[in-house]
Amino acid sequence: MQQMVEHIYSSQDEIGESPIWSSAEQALYWLDAEGHCVHRLEPKSGDYRRFSSDLALTAIAFCESGGWLTATKEGLYHWDQQFTEQRFLGDPVAAKQSVRFNDAVVDRQGRLWAGTLNEKQLQAADGELFCMTSASRIKAMARGFSVANGISWSPDGTCLYISNMFQHKVEVFAQNTATAELSERRTFISFSEADGMPDGLTVDAQGYLWVALWGGGKVCRYNPQGVLDQTIYLPVANPTRCTFGGPDLTQLYICSAWFGLDDAEKKRQPMAGDLFKVDLSIKGLAEQKCSNLNIN
């Protein structure tokens, strides 16, 4: 049965990305990766705020010592809560032409992981997966991604899932939760051209993986063996990433993008770039905070 999709905010993001739910604030944060801004919405009250940034943010994550960790097109940064003051943390791909950071997520142990891409040749396997093991060390953990995207973990943190976007597959690694080292790399799900490309990922409390399919106009749920469980169809072609929120974490929030659409496609998809919500009987997992950097 098709789930009811609710259109909840007209943000018109060129690339809406990195939705993250604050249980303490009962608010959703997300960004426009091309619009130099972060959105904040309290769904219950409708209260909305917009934070502008002088840097092009591509992902946001909570920092336990306060503020935010972000991936940007110029490297990794720490920001205060209002996105007004920033501290540069590092950019291990600065010397690589056209390569920059993309998605970033915190693992179950509180470490920040971030993927990269070649923005001039998205199909090039120049993407890498990095782990920030301390405030001064950003380590490459895996290579060979044609846009490293959509990072997520099994509930116990022993499996890392990642979208190898332009290779049309989600891969899975075994992860040593103590050291963060990865092993046993394999393809978890392969997608056809008609399916779209795997973008953002999240895992629910049952250990099922949710995949936003760019160009496919849908979000799909897969069991831990990689078998399709259900599909949510959207009124836009390019969903980017989803996350669980709401008082009991049973609301799925989905960002989208109008990037790449021509004028005719934009006219057919007036809600492209907006925020959507689906009420589920399935519970998600709370967002982790990065806890190993001790940034004040």
C-alpha positions as CSV (number, residue, x, y, z in Angstrom):
1,M,0.0,0.0,0.0
2,Q,1.3,3.4,-1.0
3,Q,2.1,5.6,2.1
4,M,0.5,9.1,2.2
5,V,3.2,11.7,1.4
6,E,2.6,15.1,2.9
7,H,4.2,18.2,1.4
8,I,5.2,20.2,4.5
9,Y,7.5,23.1,3.4
10,S,8.2,24.9,0.2
11,S,11.9,25.5,0.5
12,Q,12.6,25.2,-3.3
13,D,16.1,24.0,-2.6
14,E,18.4,23.5,-5.6
15,I,19.8,20.5,-3.7
16,G,18.0,20.0,-0.4
17,E,20.2,17.8,1.8
18,S,21.3,16.5,5.1
19,P,18.0,16.5,7.1
20,I,18.8,16.0,10.8
21,W,16.2,15.8,13.6
22,S,16.8,17.5,17.0
23,S,14.8,15.6,19.6
24,A,15.6,18.2,22.2
25,E,14.1,21.0,20.1
26,Q,11.6,18.9,18.2
27,A,12.9,20.6,15.1
28,L,14.2,19.5,11.7
29,Y,17.3,21.1,10.2
30,W,18.3,20.7,6.6
31,L,20.3,22.6,4.0
32,D,20.5,23.7,0.4
33,A,23.9,22.5,-0.9
34,E,23.8,25.2,-3.6
35,G,22.0,27.9,-1.7
36,H,24.4,28.7,1.1
37,C,21.8,28.2,3.8
38,V,20.5,26.0,6.6
39,H,16.7,25.6,7.3
40,R,15.2,25.0,10.7
41,L,11.5,24.0,11.0
42,E,9.4,23.1,14.0
43,P,6.7,21.0,12.3
44,K,4.2,21.2,15.2
45,S,4.2,25.0,15.4
46,G,5.3,25.8,11.9
47,D,8.0,28.0,13.3
48,Y,10.7,28.5,10.6
49,R,14.2,30.0,10.6
50,R,16.9,30.3,7.9
51,F,20.6,30.6,8.6
52,S,22.9,31.9,5.8
53,S,26.5,30.8,5.3
54,D,29.4,32.3,3.4
55,L,30.5,28.7,2.6
56,A,28.6,26.2,0.5
57,L,27.6,23.6,3.1
58,T,27.0,20.0,1.9
59,A,26.2,18.3,5.2
60,I,25.6,19.1,8.8
61,A,26.0,17.1,12.0
62,F,25.6,17.7,15.7
63,C,28.7,18.3,17.9
64,E,28.4,17.1,21.5
65,S,30.6,19.9,22.8
66,G,28.2,22.4,21.1
67,G,27.4,23.8,17.7
68,W,27.7,21.9,14.4
69,L,30.2,20.0,12.3
70,T,29.8,20.5,8.6
71,A,31.2,19.3,5.3
72,T,31.6,22.1,2.8
73,K,33.0,22.5,-0.7
74,E,36.1,23.9,1.0
75,G,36.7,21.2,3.7
76,L,35.4,20.3,7.1
77,Y,34.4,23.0,9.6
78,H,33.0,23.5,13.1
79,W,30.3,26.2,13.6
80,D,28.5,27.8,16.5
81,Q,24.8,27.1,16.9
82,Q,23.7,30.0,14.8
83,F,26.1,29.3,11.9
84,T,27.8,32.7,12.5
85,E,31.3,31.7,13.6
86,Q,33.4,28.9,12.0
87,R,36.6,27.0,12.6
88,F,38.4,25.2,9.8
89,L,39.2,21.6,10.7
90,G,40.9,20.3,7.6
91,D,40.6,19.4,3.9
92,P,42.6,16.3,3.0
93,V,41.4,16.6,-0.7
94,A,42.4,20.2,-1.2
95,A,45.2,19.3,-3.6
96,K,43.0,17.1,-5.7
97,Q,41.6,19.0,-8.6
98,S,37.8,19.2,-8.7
99,V,37.5,16.8,-5.7
100,R,35.5,18.1,-2.7
101,F,33.5,16.8,0.3
102,N,29.9,15.8,-0.1
103,D,27.8,13.9,2.5
104,A,28.8,13.6,6.2
105,V,27.3,11.6,9.0
106,V,28.2,10.6,12.6
107,D,28.5,6.9,13.4
108,R,27.2,5.1,16.5
109,Q,30.5,5.7,18.3
110,G,30.4,9.5,17.8
111,R,32.9,9.8,14.9
112,L,32.3,12.0,11.9
113,W,32.5,10.3,8.5
114,A,32.5,12.2,5.2
115,G,32.5,11.2,1.5
116,T,34.0,13.1,-1.5
117,L,33.3,13.4,-5.2
118,N,34.8,14.8,-8.4
119,E,32.4,17.7,-9.2
120,K,33.7,18.0,-12.8
121,Q,33.4,14.3,-13.5
122,L,30.8,12.7,-11.3
123,Q,31.3,9.3,-12.9
124,A,35.0,9.3,-12.1
125,A,35.9,6.9,-9.2
126,D,37.8,9.6,-7.4
127,G,35.5,9.7,-4.4
128,E,36.8,8.6,-1.0
129,L,35.4,7.9,2.5
130,F,37.1,9.7,5.4
131,C,36.7,9.3,9.1
132,M,37.6,12.2,11.5
133,T,39.3,10.3,14.3
134,S,40.3,13.4,16.2
135,A,40.1,17.2,15.7
136,S,43.5,17.1,14.0
137,R,43.2,13.7,12.1
138,I,41.1,13.0,9.1
139,K,41.8,9.5,7.7
140,A,40.9,7.9,4.4
141,M,39.1,4.6,5.0
142,A,38.0,3.5,1.5
143,R,38.4,4.6,-2.1
144,G,36.9,4.1,-5.5
145,F,33.5,5.9,-5.3
146,S,31.8,7.7,-8.1
147,V,30.3,10.1,-5.6
148,A,30.5,8.8,-2.1
149,N,27.1,9.5,-0.7
150,G,24.5,8.5,1.8
151,I,26.4,7.0,4.7
152,S,24.6,5.0,7.4
153,W,25.1,2.2,9.9
154,S,23.3,-0.9,11.2
155,P,21.9,-0.3,14.7
156,D,24.9,-1.9,16.4
157,G,27.4,0.0,14.2
158,T,29.1,-3.1,12.8
159,C,27.9,-2.6,9.2
160,L,28.5,0.7,7.3
161,Y,26.3,1.3,4.3
162,I,27.3,3.8,1.6
163,S,25.9,4.9,-1.8
164,N,28.3,4.6,-4.7
165,M,26.0,6.8,-6.6
166,F,27.1,6.9,-10.2
167,Q,28.0,3.2,-10.0
168,H,24.3,2.6,-9.2
169,K,24.9,0.6,-6.1
170,V,24.8,0.7,-2.3
171,E,27.9,-1.0,-0.8
172,V,28.3,-2.4,2.7
173,F,31.4,-2.8,4.9
174,A,32.1,-4.6,8.1
175,Q,33.2,-2.0,10.6
176,N,35.3,-2.5,13.7
177,T,33.4,-0.3,16.2
178,A,36.5,0.2,18.4
179,T,39.0,1.2,15.7
180,A,36.6,2.3,12.8
181,E,38.6,0.2,10.4
182,L,36.5,-1.3,7.5
183,S,36.7,-4.7,5.8
184,E,34.7,-7.2,3.8
185,R,33.5,-4.6,1.2
186,R,30.7,-5.9,-1.1
187,T,27.7,-4.7,-3.1
188,F,24.6,-4.7,-1.0
189,I,22.0,-3.5,-3.6
190,S,22.4,-2.9,-7.3
191,F,20.0,-0.5,-9.2
192,S,19.0,-0.2,-12.8
193,E,18.9,3.0,-14.7
194,A,15.1,3.0,-14.3
195,D,15.4,2.8,-10.5
196,G,17.4,6.0,-10.3
197,M,20.7,6.5,-8.5
198,P,21.1,5.8,-4.7
199,D,21.6,9.0,-2.8
200,G,21.0,9.5,0.9
201,L,20.5,6.6,3.3
202,T,19.2,6.0,6.8
203,V,18.6,2.9,9.0
204,D,15.5,2.4,11.2
205,A,15.4,0.7,14.6
206,Q,14.6,-2.7,13.0
207,G,17.9,-2.5,11.0
208,Y,16.2,-1.9,7.6
209,L,17.9,0.5,5.2
210,W,16.0,3.4,3.5
211,V,17.4,4.6,0.2
212,A,16.5,7.9,-1.6
213,L,16.7,7.3,-5.3
214,W,17.7,10.3,-7.3
215,G,15.9,10.3,-10.6
216,G,13.7,7.5,-9.5
217,G,11.2,9.6,-7.6
218,K,11.0,7.2,-4.6
219,V,12.4,6.1,-1.3
220,C,12.8,2.4,-0.8
221,R,13.2,0.3,2.3
222,Y,15.3,-2.9,2.3
223,N,15.7,-5.6,4.9
224,P,19.2,-6.5,6.3
225,Q,19.6,-9.0,3.5
226,G,19.1,-6.3,0.8
227,V,15.6,-7.4,-0.2
228,L,13.1,-4.7,-1.1
229,D,10.4,-4.3,1.6
230,Q,8.4,-1.3,0.6
231,T,8.5,1.8,-1.7
232,I,7.3,5.3,-1.1
233,Y,6.6,7.2,-4.4
234,L,7.1,11.0,-4.4
235,P,5.7,13.8,-6.6
236,V,9.3,14.8,-7.4
237,A,12.0,13.0,-9.4
238,N,15.0,13.8,-7.2
239,P,14.6,12.8,-3.5
240,T,18.0,13.3,-1.9
241,R,18.0,12.1,1.7
242,C,15.6,11.1,4.5
243,T,15.7,10.9,8.2
244,F,13.4,10.0,11.1
245,G,11.8,12.6,13.4
246,G,8.8,13.5,15.3
247,P,8.0,12.9,19.0
248,D,8.5,9.2,18.7
249,L,10.7,9.1,15.6
250,T,8.1,7.6,13.4
251,Q,7.9,10.4,10.9
252,L,10.1,10.1,7.8
253,Y,11.3,13.5,6.5
254,I,12.5,13.6,2.9
255,C,14.5,16.4,1.2
256,S,14.5,16.9,-2.6
257,A,16.2,18.9,-5.4
258,W,15.4,20.7,-8.6
259,F,19.0,20.6,-9.8
260,G,19.3,19.2,-13.3
261,L,15.7,19.7,-14.2
262,D,14.9,21.7,-17.4
263,D,12.1,24.3,-17.5
264,A,9.5,21.8,-18.7
265,E,10.4,19.3,-15.9
266,K,10.3,22.1,-13.3
267,K,6.8,23.0,-14.5
268,R,5.7,19.4,-14.2
269,Q,7.3,19.2,-10.7
270,P,6.4,22.4,-8.9
271,M,7.4,20.9,-5.5
272,A,10.9,19.9,-6.6
273,G,13.3,21.1,-4.0
274,D,10.7,21.0,-1.2
275,L,10.4,19.0,2.1
276,F,8.1,16.0,2.5
277,K,6.9,13.9,5.4
278,V,5.5,10.4,5.7
279,D,3.9,9.1,8.9
280,L,4.9,5.5,9.6
281,S,4.4,2.8,12.2
282,I,8.2,2.1,12.0
283,K,10.5,3.8,14.4
284,G,13.8,5.4,13.5
285,L,17.0,6.0,15.4
286,A,18.1,9.2,17.1
287,E,20.8,11.2,15.5
288,Q,24.3,10.7,17.0
289,K,26.4,13.6,18.1
290,C,30.1,13.8,17.3
291,S,31.8,13.2,20.6
292,N,35.5,12.7,19.9
293,L,36.7,16.2,18.9
294,N,36.4,18.2,22.2
295,I,35.9,21.4,20.3
296,N,34.9,24.4,22.5
